[in-house]
Amino acid sequence: MAKTILIVDDKLNVQILLKDLLSEQGFRVVTASNGREALFMARHEKPDLILLDIMMPEMDGYEFIQLYRKESDAPIILLTAVLEESDKVLGLELGADDYITKPFGPRELIARTRAVLRRTGKEDSGAEVLRVGGITLDRSAYRVFVDGREVTLTPSEFALLELLLSSPGRAFSRAELLEHLKGGSMEGVERTVDVHIRNLRSKIEPDASDPYYIETVFGVGYRFRAE
């Protein structure tokens, strides 16, 4: 069954261009012109991924993410012409999974879209269930439990936790974690990893200000505490 992608952009020519490009790749594509319209479309179409512009009338991309993340953890890729790193980081902190800076090439868009979708798939190899301490990650069901309580993670948070849980005690560099998130494409900044880790800690740690599970390895990156 074809994956559904929701394109949210206030420019009709961008909608048409992206719809044609993604449709040629076998995706089912629906569109919206602002955040308010996108909320309606997302609730009815249940997209597998959202390509989201930031600057739009009526409701911008940031407000859309804040509202939509209360309803769904479907992955979101920001399409942004804003070059300031702080604006990109804000989007990630609100719950976006990745960003692509305009102008971008068709090959980059397709590659990044497929990379994010792969992280939400169920074709992972190895053990289906990972358990370390009070954390349980079920790959096949795409669910995470902390001391028996289910928590909702974004695809990027799930991917990072899965990698860290797969090798407790091993220190992963920020570059390694970024490469894992980008699906082999290293376009992006390592601060992206820090934002996702901070969000992940807020969901799984007893005290996010004093992390127990995800340890910072200064000058390197992060590791999951070995039992």
N, CA and C of each residue as an Amber inpcrd file, in Angstrom:
protein
   681
   0.8500000  -1.2050000   0.0000000   0.0000000   0.0000000   0.0000000
   0.8800000   1.2480000   0.0000000   0.5390000   2.2050000  -0.8410000
   1.3630000   3.4010000  -0.9770000   1.3280000   4.2490000   0.2860000
   2.4730000   4.7860000   0.6600000   2.5580000   5.6910000   1.7980000
   1.9200000   7.0300000   1.4280000   1.2260000   7.6290000   2.3770000
   0.5800000   8.9190000   2.1590000   1.4460000  10.0410000   2.7070000
   1.6890000  11.0470000   1.8940000   2.4770000  12.2070000   2.2970000
   1.6110000  13.4560000   2.1900000   1.5870000  14.2410000   3.2440000
   0.8650000  15.5110000   3.2660000   1.8640000  16.6450000   3.0360000
   1.6310000  17.4190000   1.9900000   2.4600000  18.5870000   1.6900000
   1.7300000  19.8250000   2.1840000   2.4000000  20.6210000   3.0170000
   1.7890000  21.8290000   3.5660000   2.6380000  23.0260000   3.1550000
   2.1250000  23.8150000   2.2260000   2.8620000  24.9900000   1.7330000
   1.8480000  25.9690000   1.1700000   2.0370000  27.2580000   1.4320000
   1.0610000  28.2370000   0.9680000   1.2380000  28.6060000  -0.5020000
   2.2910000  28.1280000  -1.1360000   2.5260000  28.4300000  -2.5450000
   2.0470000  27.2670000  -3.4060000   1.0790000  27.5420000  -4.2850000
   0.4770000  26.5060000  -5.1130000   1.5040000  25.8520000  -6.0290000
   2.4400000  26.6500000  -6.5650000   3.4350000  26.0650000  -7.4670000
   4.3370000  25.0640000  -6.7460000   4.6100000  25.3130000  -5.4640000
   5.4130000  24.3680000  -4.6820000   4.6130000  23.0890000  -4.4380000
   3.3390000  23.2380000  -4.1060000   2.4840000  22.0730000  -3.9110000
   2.4650000  21.1850000  -5.1620000   2.2690000  21.8120000  -6.3140000
   2.1820000  21.0560000  -7.5750000   3.5020000  20.3670000  -7.8840000
   4.6110000  21.1000000  -7.7040000   5.9330000  20.5490000  -7.9860000
   6.2190000  19.3280000  -7.1070000   5.9870000  19.4710000  -5.8130000
   6.2720000  18.3720000  -4.8920000   5.3050000  17.2070000  -5.0930000
   4.0520000  17.5250000  -5.3750000   3.0750000  16.4450000  -5.5980000
   3.4540000  15.6230000  -6.8200000   3.8460000  16.2880000  -7.8960000
   4.2540000  15.5700000  -9.1120000   5.4850000  14.7150000  -8.8450000
   6.4560000  15.2950000  -8.1420000   7.7070000  14.5910000  -7.8630000
   7.4660000  13.3430000  -7.0220000   6.6890000  13.4870000  -5.9540000
   6.4610000  12.3700000  -5.0420000   5.5100000  11.3340000  -5.6350000
   4.5520000  11.7900000  -6.4190000   3.6350000  10.8490000  -7.0640000
   4.3820000   9.9470000  -8.0360000   5.3800000  10.5130000  -8.7180000
   6.1940000   9.7220000  -9.6430000   6.9720000   8.6330000  -8.9130000
   7.2350000   8.8480000  -7.6200000   7.9620000   7.8710000  -6.8160000
   7.0330000   6.8420000  -6.1600000   5.7420000   6.9170000  -6.4690000
   4.7980000   5.9280000  -5.9590000   4.0850000   6.3000000  -4.6760000
   4.2670000   7.5430000  -4.2190000   3.5890000   7.9750000  -3.0020000
   2.1840000   8.5050000  -3.3130000   1.3010000   8.3650000  -2.3440000
  -0.0100000   9.0190000  -2.4160000   0.1460000  10.3840000  -1.7560000
  -0.2480000  11.4500000  -2.4520000   0.0420000  12.7980000  -1.9770000
  -1.2410000  13.5930000  -1.7980000  -1.3520000  14.2600000  -0.6460000
  -2.4340000  15.2080000  -0.3870000  -1.7880000  16.5340000   0.0080000
  -2.5230000  17.6400000  -0.1460000  -1.9240000  18.9580000   0.0670000
  -2.7960000  19.8420000   0.9520000  -2.1350000  20.8380000   1.5390000
  -2.8170000  21.8650000   2.3320000  -2.0330000  23.1650000   2.1830000
  -2.7320000  24.2930000   2.3690000  -2.1120000  25.5960000   2.1160000
  -1.6990000  26.3490000   3.3740000  -2.0920000  25.8620000   4.5430000
  -1.6860000  26.4880000   5.7930000  -1.8770000  25.4800000   6.9210000
  -1.4510000  25.8530000   8.1070000  -1.4970000  24.9280000   9.2200000
  -2.8980000  24.5200000   9.6150000  -3.8390000  25.4420000   9.5280000
  -5.2120000  25.1300000   9.9170000  -5.8190000  24.0890000   8.9700000
  -5.6140000  24.3010000   7.6810000  -6.0960000  23.3410000   6.6910000
  -5.3660000  22.0090000   6.8370000  -4.0810000  22.0790000   7.1820000
  -3.2820000  20.8570000   7.3430000  -3.7910000  20.0050000   8.4970000
  -4.2210000  20.6370000   9.6000000  -4.7600000  19.8870000  10.7170000
  -5.9930000  19.0870000  10.2960000  -6.8570000  19.7350000   9.5180000
  -8.0620000  19.0550000   9.0280000  -7.6810000  17.8790000   8.1300000
  -6.7550000  18.1120000   7.1870000  -6.3420000  17.0580000   6.2610000
  -5.6750000  15.9070000   7.0060000  -4.8210000  16.2320000   7.9750000
  -4.0800000  15.2010000   8.6970000  -5.0220000  14.3130000   9.5070000
  -6.0520000  14.9080000  10.0950000  -7.0000000  14.1370000  10.8920000
  -7.7980000  13.1660000  10.0340000  -8.0310000  13.5220000   8.7750000
  -8.8320000  12.6810000   7.8980000  -7.9980000  11.7360000   7.0460000
  -6.8160000  12.1700000   6.6480000  -6.0000000  11.3720000   5.7320000
  -4.9790000  10.4800000   6.4450000  -4.6700000  10.7690000   7.7210000
  -3.7070000   9.9860000   8.4920000  -2.3880000   9.7850000   7.7260000
  -1.6930000  10.8680000   7.3950000  -0.4740000  10.7440000   6.5740000
   0.6360000   9.9710000   7.2770000   1.4600000   9.3120000   6.4760000
   2.6250000   8.6090000   7.0050000   3.7790000   9.5690000   7.2360000
   3.7520000  10.7290000   6.5620000   4.8040000  11.7350000   6.7030000
   4.2480000  13.0760000   6.2440000   4.7300000  14.1480000   6.8670000
   4.2990000  15.5010000   6.5140000   5.5060000  16.3380000   6.1130000
   5.4190000  16.9840000   4.9510000   6.4120000  17.9630000   4.5110000
   5.8180000  19.3300000   4.7980000   6.4260000  20.0800000   5.7000000
   5.7870000  21.2540000   6.2920000   6.6030000  22.5240000   6.0890000
   5.9950000  23.4970000   5.4200000   6.5910000  24.8270000   5.3400000
   6.4110000  25.5210000   6.6850000   7.2880000  26.4560000   7.0080000
   7.1890000  27.1490000   8.2990000   6.3700000  28.4320000   8.1900000
   6.7450000  29.3000000   7.2500000   6.1020000  30.6070000   7.1470000
   4.8610000  30.5110000   6.2760000   3.6770000  30.5300000   6.9250000
   2.4050000  30.4380000   6.2120000   1.3780000  31.3210000   6.8920000
   0.3560000  31.7850000   6.1490000  -0.7080000  32.5930000   6.7680000
  -1.6520000  31.7370000   7.5940000  -2.4580000  32.4020000   8.4280000
  -3.4940000  31.7900000   9.2760000  -2.9000000  30.9530000  10.4150000
  -2.0760000  29.9560000  10.0740000  -1.4010000  29.1660000  11.1020000
  -0.0640000  28.7160000  10.5390000   1.0420000  29.1260000  11.1920000
   2.3530000  28.7780000  10.6430000   2.7530000  27.3590000  11.0450000
   3.9110000  26.9400000  10.5570000   4.3650000  25.5800000  10.7910000
   4.6220000  25.2730000  12.2560000   5.1420000  26.2400000  12.9910000
   5.4300000  26.0110000  14.4120000   4.1490000  25.7140000  15.1950000
   3.1160000  26.5120000  14.9560000   1.8490000  26.3040000  15.6740000
   1.2250000  24.9750000  15.2770000   1.3520000  24.6230000  13.9940000
   0.8250000  23.3380000  13.5400000   1.4870000  22.1800000  14.2980000
   2.8170000  22.2270000  14.4090000   3.5240000  21.1450000  15.1080000
   3.0500000  21.0290000  16.5460000   2.9290000  22.1650000  17.2320000
   2.5060000  22.1490000  18.6370000   1.1480000  21.4650000  18.8010000
   0.2250000  21.7570000  17.9000000  -1.1120000  21.1780000  17.9900000
  -1.1240000  19.7300000  17.5210000  -0.4320000  19.4500000  16.4240000
  -0.4850000  18.1070000  15.8380000   0.2220000  17.0780000  16.7030000
   1.2730000  17.4700000  17.3790000   1.9980000  16.5240000  18.2280000
   1.1610000  16.0520000  19.4220000   0.0800000  16.7360000  19.7300000
  -0.8210000  16.2690000  20.7760000  -1.7050000  15.1390000  20.2700000
  -1.7480000  14.9530000  18.9300000  -2.6450000  13.9800000  18.3220000
  -1.9160000  12.8310000  17.6350000  -0.7070000  13.0730000  17.1580000
  -0.0330000  12.0700000  16.3320000   1.4790000  12.2100000  16.4310000
   2.1800000  11.0690000  16.2310000   3.6410000  11.0960000  16.1920000
   4.1490000  10.8610000  14.7720000   3.2900000  11.0590000  13.7660000
   3.7250000  10.9130000  12.3730000   4.9080000  11.8340000  12.1080000
   5.9150000  11.3710000  11.3840000   7.1170000  12.1900000  11.1680000
   6.8380000  13.4570000  10.3720000   7.5750000  14.5010000  10.7220000
   7.4440000  15.8030000  10.0740000   8.8170000  16.2740000   9.6060000
   8.9060000  16.6450000   8.3280000  10.1160000  17.2560000   7.7840000
   9.7950000  18.7120000   7.4670000  10.5640000  19.6200000   8.0320000
  10.3610000  21.0420000   7.7740000  10.9700000  21.4240000   6.4350000
  10.2260000  22.2130000   5.6650000  10.7380000  22.7990000   4.4320000
  10.9240000  24.2840000   4.7250000  12.1580000  24.7110000   4.8960000
  12.3780000  26.0620000   5.3910000  13.3650000  26.8460000   4.5420000
  12.9880000  28.0930000   4.2820000  13.9070000  29.0250000   3.6350000
  14.6400000  29.8390000   4.6880000  14.2560000  29.6610000   5.9420000
  14.9000000  30.3670000   7.0460000  16.2450000  29.7240000   7.3240000
  17.3110000  30.4980000   7.2980000  18.6540000  29.9540000   7.4250000
  19.1760000  29.9660000   8.8550000  18.5290000  30.7230000   9.7620000
  19.0180000  30.8000000  11.1280000  18.9110000  29.4330000  11.8110000
  20.0040000  28.9890000  12.4240000  20.0050000  27.6920000  13.0940000
  18.9800000  27.6510000  14.2050000  18.7830000  28.7880000  14.8980000
  17.8440000  28.8010000  16.0230000  16.4320000  28.4750000  15.5770000
  16.0570000  28.8930000  14.3540000  14.7140000  28.6010000  13.8540000
  14.5550000  27.1160000  13.5690000  15.5940000  26.4900000  13.0310000
  15.5450000  25.0520000  12.7600000  15.4860000  24.2730000  14.0690000
  16.2920000  24.6900000  15.0310000  16.3180000  24.0170000  16.3290000
  14.9610000  24.1300000  17.0120000  14.3040000  25.2890000  16.8930000
  12.9780000  25.4600000  17.4770000  12.0090000  24.4330000  16.9090000
  12.0510000  24.2280000  15.5950000  11.1860000  23.2390000  14.9730000
  11.4390000  21.8450000  15.5080000  12.7080000  21.4950000  15.6940000
  13.0540000  20.1820000  16.2340000  12.5960000  20.0480000  17.6770000
  12.7470000  21.1100000  18.4420000  12.3380000  21.0690000  19.8430000
  10.8290000  20.8850000  19.9770000  10.0750000  21.4180000  19.0240000
   8.6230000  21.2950000  19.0670000   8.1470000  19.9120000  18.6350000
   9.0290000  19.1610000  17.9410000   8.6370000  17.8070000  17.5650000
   8.8670000  17.4230000  16.1210000   9.4740000  18.3130000  15.3150000
   9.8110000  17.9370000  13.9420000  10.9580000  16.9290000  13.9680000
  11.0660000  16.1270000  12.9140000  12.0750000  15.0750000  12.8650000
  13.2910000  15.4490000  12.0300000  13.1060000  16.3340000  11.0610000
  14.2080000  16.6860000  10.1720000  13.8410000  17.9980000   9.4980000
  14.7800000  18.5720000   8.7530000  14.4850000  19.7740000   7.9780000
  15.2890000  19.7610000   6.6900000  14.7360000  20.4010000   5.6830000
  15.4180000  20.5850000   4.4030000  15.3580000  22.0680000   4.0900000
  16.5050000  22.6560000   3.7920000  16.5700000  24.0890000   3.5150000
  16.3040000  24.3600000   2.0450000  15.3720000  25.2660000   1.7670000
  15.0910000  25.6890000   0.4010000  16.2080000  26.5990000  -0.0880000
  16.5670000  26.5240000  -1.3720000  16.0880000  25.5770000  -2.3780000
  16.7860000  24.2240000  -2.2150000  16.0860000  23.1680000  -2.5570000
  16.6550000  21.8250000  -2.4510000  16.4230000  21.0860000  -3.7660000
  17.2360000  20.0760000  -4.0010000  17.1180000  19.2910000  -5.2200000
  16.1340000  18.1490000  -5.0500000  15.5710000  17.6600000  -6.1450000
  14.6220000  16.5460000  -6.0730000  15.2140000  15.2980000  -5.4400000
  16.4610000  14.9830000  -5.7610000  17.0840000  13.7760000  -5.2250000
  17.2370000  13.8610000  -3.7170000  17.5960000  15.0470000  -3.2130000
  17.7370000  15.2180000  -1.7680000  16.3870000  15.0270000  -1.0790000
  15.3420000  15.6280000  -1.6500000  14.0150000  15.5140000  -1.0460000
  13.5730000  14.0610000  -0.9760000  13.7340000  13.3260000  -2.0630000
  13.3210000  11.9260000  -2.0860000  14.1490000  11.1120000  -1.1040000
  15.4570000  11.3450000  -1.0700000  16.3350000  10.5830000  -0.1790000
  15.9870000  10.8330000   1.2790000  15.7590000  12.0730000   1.6440000
  15.4540000  12.4070000   3.0370000  14.0710000  11.8770000   3.4240000
  13.1260000  11.9480000   2.4770000  11.7880000  11.4250000   2.7380000
  11.8390000   9.9230000   2.9940000  12.5440000   9.2080000   2.1390000
  12.6400000   7.7510000   2.3040000  13.3990000   7.3830000   3.5780000
  14.4130000   8.1770000   3.9380000  15.1910000   7.8870000   5.1510000
  14.3130000   7.9990000   6.3910000  13.4900000   9.0370000   6.4540000
  12.6070000   9.2080000   7.6070000  11.5370000   8.1170000   7.6330000
  11.0000000   7.7690000   6.4740000   9.9920000   6.7130000   6.4240000
  10.5770000   5.3680000   6.8350000  11.8370000   5.1250000   6.4890000
  12.4690000   3.8600000   6.8900000  12.5350000   3.7420000   8.4030000
  12.7410000   4.8710000   9.0740000  12.8420000   4.8380000  10.5250000
  11.5100000   4.5060000  11.1900000  10.4020000   4.6460000  10.4400000
   9.0970000   4.3300000  11.0030000   8.6210000   2.9510000  10.5600000
   9.4250000   2.2470000   9.7570000   9.0210000   0.9460000   9.2410000
   9.2480000  -0.1650000  10.2420000   8.9690000  -1.4050000   9.8080000
   9.0670000  -2.5660000  10.6800000   9.9770000  -3.6230000  10.0820000
  11.0140000  -3.1930000   9.3900000  11.8890000  -4.1310000   8.7350000
  13.2500000  -4.2280000   9.4270000  13.3010000  -3.8290000  10.6850000
  14.5570000  -3.8660000  11.4140000  14.9910000  -5.3040000  11.6510000
  16.2870000  -5.5170000  11.6150000  16.8140000  -6.8490000  11.8900000
  17.1640000  -6.9570000  13.3650000  17.4120000  -8.1730000  13.8380000
  17.7850000  -8.3730000  15.2200000  16.5660000  -8.5860000  16.1030000
  16.7910000  -8.5420000  17.3990000  15.7220000  -8.7910000  18.3570000
  14.6020000  -7.7820000  18.1850000  13.3740000  -8.2730000  18.2670000
  12.2220000  -7.3890000  18.1050000  12.0090000  -6.5240000  19.3430000
  12.3780000  -7.0500000  20.5180000  12.1790000  -6.3180000  21.7650000
  13.5220000  -6.1090000  22.4520000  13.8230000  -4.8540000  22.7760000
  15.0460000  -4.5040000  23.4940000  14.6630000  -4.0670000  24.9010000
  15.3340000  -4.6420000  25.9040000  15.0560000  -4.2710000  27.2960000
  16.3600000  -3.9820000  28.0130000  16.4450000  -2.8140000  28.6000000
  17.5940000  -2.4470000  29.4220000  17.0520000  -1.6440000  30.5960000
  17.3080000  -2.1360000  31.8030000  16.7880000  -1.4520000  32.9810000
  15.2680000  -1.4030000  32.9190000  14.7220000  -0.2310000  33.1270000
  13.2710000  -0.0740000  33.0910000  12.7280000   0.3030000  31.7300000
  13.5910000   0.3030000  30.7070000  13.1900000   0.7140000  29.3630000
  12.9500000  -0.5070000  28.4870000  11.8060000  -0.5560000  27.8300000
  11.4820000  -1.6170000  26.8760000  11.1060000  -0.9760000  25.5520000
  11.7590000  -1.4220000  24.4760000  11.4670000  -0.9240000  23.1300000
  11.0570000  -2.1010000  22.2570000   9.8650000  -2.0310000  21.7050000
   9.3200000  -3.0770000  20.8410000   9.3900000  -2.5880000  19.4030000
  10.3340000  -3.1680000  18.6410000  10.5270000  -2.7300000  17.2660000
   9.3150000  -3.0150000  16.3880000   8.7520000  -4.2230000  16.5090000
   7.6610000  -4.6180000  15.6190000   6.3900000  -3.8240000  15.8810000
   6.1330000  -3.5150000  17.1370000   4.9270000  -2.7580000  17.4810000
   5.1770000  -1.2570000  17.4980000   6.4530000  -0.8530000  17.3970000
   6.8380000   0.5580000  17.4170000   6.3220000   1.2250000  18.7000000
   6.6360000   0.5890000  19.8460000   6.1810000   1.1030000  21.1340000
   7.3360000   1.1090000  22.1310000   7.2780000   2.0430000  23.0670000
   8.3040000   2.1640000  24.1020000   7.6150000   2.2760000  25.4550000
   8.1620000   1.5450000  26.4390000   7.6060000   1.5680000  27.7910000
   8.7060000   1.9220000  28.7850000   8.3600000   2.7490000  29.7420000
   9.2590000   3.1190000  30.8350000   8.6270000   2.6400000  32.1300000
   9.2460000   1.6260000  32.7530000   8.6890000   1.0210000  33.9630000
   7.2270000   0.6250000  33.7760000   6.9380000   0.0580000  32.6010000
   5.5920000  -0.4170000  32.3070000   4.6420000   0.6280000  31.7780000
   5.0490000   1.8870000  31.7850000   4.1990000   2.9710000  31.2950000
   4.5970000   3.3210000  29.8650000   3.6340000   3.3190000  28.9520000
   3.9540000   3.6110000  27.5560000   4.2020000   5.1040000  27.3710000
   5.2420000   5.4250000  26.5910000   5.5420000   6.8170000  26.2460000
   5.5270000   6.9520000  24.7310000   5.1640000   8.1060000  24.2560000
   5.0800000   8.3640000  22.8280000   6.3170000   9.1130000  22.3610000
   7.0290000   8.5380000  21.3890000   8.2310000   9.1520000  20.8520000
   8.0210000   9.5150000  19.3870000   8.7210000  10.5560000  18.9450000
   8.7440000  10.8500000  17.5260000   9.6240000   9.8120000  16.8370000
   9.5290000   9.6740000  15.5160000  10.3900000   8.7160000  14.8190000
  11.8830000   8.9310000  15.0700000  12.3180000  10.1650000  15.1410000
  13.7380000  10.4240000  15.3860000  14.1420000  10.0150000  16.7920000
  13.2900000  10.3080000  17.7660000  13.5720000   9.8960000  19.1470000
  13.5990000   8.3810000  19.2550000  12.6640000   7.7160000  18.5840000
  12.6130000   6.2450000  18.5950000  13.8840000   5.6800000  17.9810000
  14.3190000   6.2540000  16.8500000  15.5150000   5.7550000  16.1630000
  16.7580000   5.9060000  17.0350000  16.8900000   7.0370000  17.7180000
  18.0450000   7.2420000  18.5880000  18.0250000   6.2820000  19.7690000
  16.8660000   6.1320000  20.3990000  16.7640000   5.2300000  21.5440000
  17.0530000   3.7920000  21.1160000  16.5460000   3.3960000  19.9660000
  16.7800000   2.0410000  19.4590000  18.2710000   1.7790000  19.2680000
  18.9740000   2.7480000  18.6830000  20.4100000   2.5740000  18.4530000
  21.1640000   2.4970000  19.7810000  20.8610000   3.3940000  20.7010000
  21.5420000   3.4000000  21.9940000  21.2590000   2.1200000  22.7810000
  20.0040000   1.6530000  22.7460000  19.6390000   0.4350000  23.4590000
  20.2870000  -0.8050000  22.8570000  20.5960000  -0.7490000  21.5640000
  21.1730000  -1.9220000  20.8980000  22.5880000  -2.2170000  21.3870000
  23.2630000  -1.2120000  21.9650000  24.6340000  -1.4030000  22.4610000
  24.8350000  -0.6410000  23.7630000  24.2220000  -1.1040000  24.8600000
  24.3890000  -0.4080000  26.1410000  25.8620000  -0.3070000  26.5260000
  26.2510000   0.8450000  27.0190000  27.6320000   1.0530000  27.4300000
  28.5320000   1.5630000  26.3310000  28.1030000   1.4550000  25.0760000
  28.9300000   1.9480000  23.9740000  28.6700000   3.4270000  23.7610000
  29.7370000   4.1910000  23.6180000  29.6170000   5.6220000  23.3660000
  29.4820000   5.8650000  21.8610000  28.4030000   6.5290000  21.4820000
  28.1850000   6.9090000  20.0880000  28.5230000   8.3910000  19.9300000
  29.2900000   8.7070000  18.9200000  29.6050000  10.1100000  18.6620000
  28.3760000  10.8080000  18.0890000  28.3450000  12.1160000  18.1870000
  27.2450000  12.8800000  17.6020000  27.1840000  12.6600000  16.0980000
  28.3430000  12.5310000  15.4640000  28.3740000  12.2920000  14.0220000
  27.7260000  10.9540000  13.6750000  27.9920000   9.9230000  14.4640000
  27.3750000   8.6120000  14.2300000  25.8620000   8.6810000  14.4010000
  25.4310000   9.3570000  15.4420000  24.0020000   9.4740000  15.6940000
  23.3180000  10.2940000  14.6080000  23.9820000  11.3450000  14.1530000
  23.4270000  12.1650000  13.0810000  23.3200000  11.3620000  11.7900000
  24.3470000  10.5810000  11.4910000  24.3070000   9.7510000  10.2860000
  23.1640000   8.7430000  10.3630000  22.9410000   8.1860000  11.5430000
  21.8380000   7.2340000  11.7190000  20.4970000   7.9170000  11.4610000
  20.3520000   9.1400000  11.9130000  19.1100000   9.8730000  11.7010000
  18.9110000  10.2630000  10.2500000  20.0040000  10.6140000   9.5840000
  19.9060000  11.1220000   8.2150000  19.9070000  10.0210000   7.1750000
  20.0040000   8.7690000   7.5910000  19.9760000   7.6700000   6.6440000
  21.1480000   7.6750000   5.6860000  22.3090000   8.1030000   6.1660000
  23.5010000   8.1160000   5.3180000  23.8220000   9.4930000   4.7630000
  22.8440000  10.4120000   4.8100000  23.0980000  11.7830000   4.3720000
  23.5490000  12.5940000   5.5700000  24.7160000  13.1870000   5.4830000
  25.2710000  13.9060000   6.6310000  24.9320000  15.3880000   6.6070000
  24.0140000  15.8170000   5.7060000  23.6120000  17.2070000   5.7030000
  22.8730000  17.4960000   7.0050000  23.3230000  18.4680000   7.7340000
  22.7010000  18.7740000   9.0090000  23.7580000  19.1670000  10.0160000
  23.3340000  19.5890000  11.1870000  24.2650000  20.0100000  12.2260000
  24.1720000  19.0520000  13.3990000  25.2820000  18.8360000  14.0680000
  25.3050000  17.8880000  15.1780000  24.4420000  18.3480000  16.3430000
  24.1300000  19.6450000  16.3950000  23.2440000  20.1360000  17.4520000
  21.8520000  19.5090000  17.3220000  21.5140000  19.0690000  16.1080000
  20.2500000  18.3620000  15.9050000  20.1450000  17.1820000  16.8590000
  21.2350000  16.4430000  17.0140000  21.2540000  15.2830000  17.9030000
  20.9880000  15.7150000  19.3400000  21.6240000  16.7960000  19.7670000
  21.4400000  17.2740000  21.1390000  19.9800000  17.6100000  21.4280000
  19.3120000  18.2150000  20.4490000  17.9030000  18.5750000  20.6360000
  17.0470000  17.3230000  20.8030000  17.2550000  16.3310000  19.9340000
  16.4750000  15.0990000  20.0240000  16.7680000  14.3560000  21.3410000
  18.0300000  14.3360000  21.7610000  18.3790000  13.6780000  23.0200000
  17.7070000  14.3840000  24.1920000  17.7000000  15.7000000  24.1660000
  17.0430000  16.4480000  25.2420000  15.5530000  16.1120000  25.2940000
  14.9060000  16.0620000  24.1400000  13.4870000  15.7070000  24.1020000
  13.2640000  14.2770000  24.5840000  14.1530000  13.3740000  24.1760000
  14.0440000  11.9710000  24.5720000  14.2050000  11.8190000  26.0840000
  15.1660000  12.5010000  26.6420000  15.3730000  12.4500000  28.0890000
  14.1400000  12.9300000  28.8550000  13.4820000  13.9490000  28.3260000
  12.3070000  14.4810000  29.0230000  11.1810000  13.4550000  29.0930000
  11.2400000  12.4480000  28.2210000  10.1640000  11.4500000  28.1690000
  10.4990000  10.1580000  28.9070000  11.7990000   9.8230000  29.0180000
  12.1260000   8.5150000  29.5980000  12.8870000   8.5970000  30.9170000
  13.4470000   9.7500000  31.2310000  14.2560000   9.8610000  32.4440000
  13.4010000  10.1710000  33.6690000  13.7270000   9.5870000  34.8240000
  13.0390000   9.9710000  36.0600000  13.2320000  11.4550000  36.3560000
  14.4270000  11.9690000  36.0440000  14.7460000  13.3810000  36.2330000
  15.5940000  13.8170000  35.0530000  14.9940000  14.5270000  34.1060000
  15.6960000  14.9120000  32.8840000  16.8770000  15.8340000  33.1620000
  16.8340000  16.5480000  34.2830000  17.9480000  17.4490000  34.6190000
  19.1510000  16.6910000  35.1610000  18.9350000  15.4480000  35.5630000
  20.0120000  14.5930000  36.0660000  19.8370000  13.1990000  35.4500000
  20.1730000  13.0520000  34.1580000  19.8470000  11.8280000  33.4170000
  20.4900000  10.5730000  34.0140000  19.7110000   9.5220000  34.0610000
  20.1980000   8.2300000  34.5350000  20.4870000   7.2920000  33.3690000
  19.5560000   7.1840000  32.4400000  19.6840000   6.2160000  31.3480000
  20.6460000   6.6810000  30.2480000  20.4300000   7.8760000  29.7240000
  21.2500000   8.3680000  28.6110000  22.3390000   9.2730000  29.1620000
  23.5520000   8.7670000  29.1350000  24.6860000   9.4810000  29.7030000
  25.3980000  10.3070000  28.6320000  25.8310000  11.4920000  29.0120000
  26.6460000  12.3220000  28.1200000  28.1080000  11.9190000  28.2560000
  28.7370000  11.6340000  27.1310000  30.1690000  11.3440000  27.1130000
  30.8410000  12.5990000  26.5890000  31.4040000  13.3780000  27.4800000
  31.9080000  14.6990000  27.1210000  32.9910000  14.6050000  26.0540000
  32.8350000  15.4600000  25.0560000  33.7820000  15.4870000  23.9450000
  33.5230000  14.4160000  22.9050000  32.5230000  13.5560000  23.1380000
  32.2300000  12.4640000  22.2010000  30.7710000  12.5040000  21.7700000
  29.8780000  12.1510000  22.6980000  28.4660000  12.0770000  22.3560000
  27.6470000  11.5080000  23.4900000  27.0000000  10.3680000  23.2530000
  26.1010000   9.7950000  24.2570000  26.2200000   8.2660000  24.2910000
  25.8280000   7.6990000  25.4450000  25.7280000   6.2420000  25.5640000
  24.5660000   5.9330000  26.5040000  24.0310000   4.7090000  26.3460000
  22.9840000   4.2340000  27.2380000  23.6420000   3.4770000  28.3780000
  23.2300000   3.7780000  29.6010000  23.8440000   3.1620000  30.7690000
  23.7130000   1.6450000  30.7170000  24.8270000   0.9610000  30.8520000
  24.8270000  -0.5050000  30.8860000  24.3740000  -0.9700000  32.2610000
  23.6360000  -2.0770000  32.3130000  23.1700000  -2.6170000  33.5920000
  24.3410000  -3.2130000  34.3720000
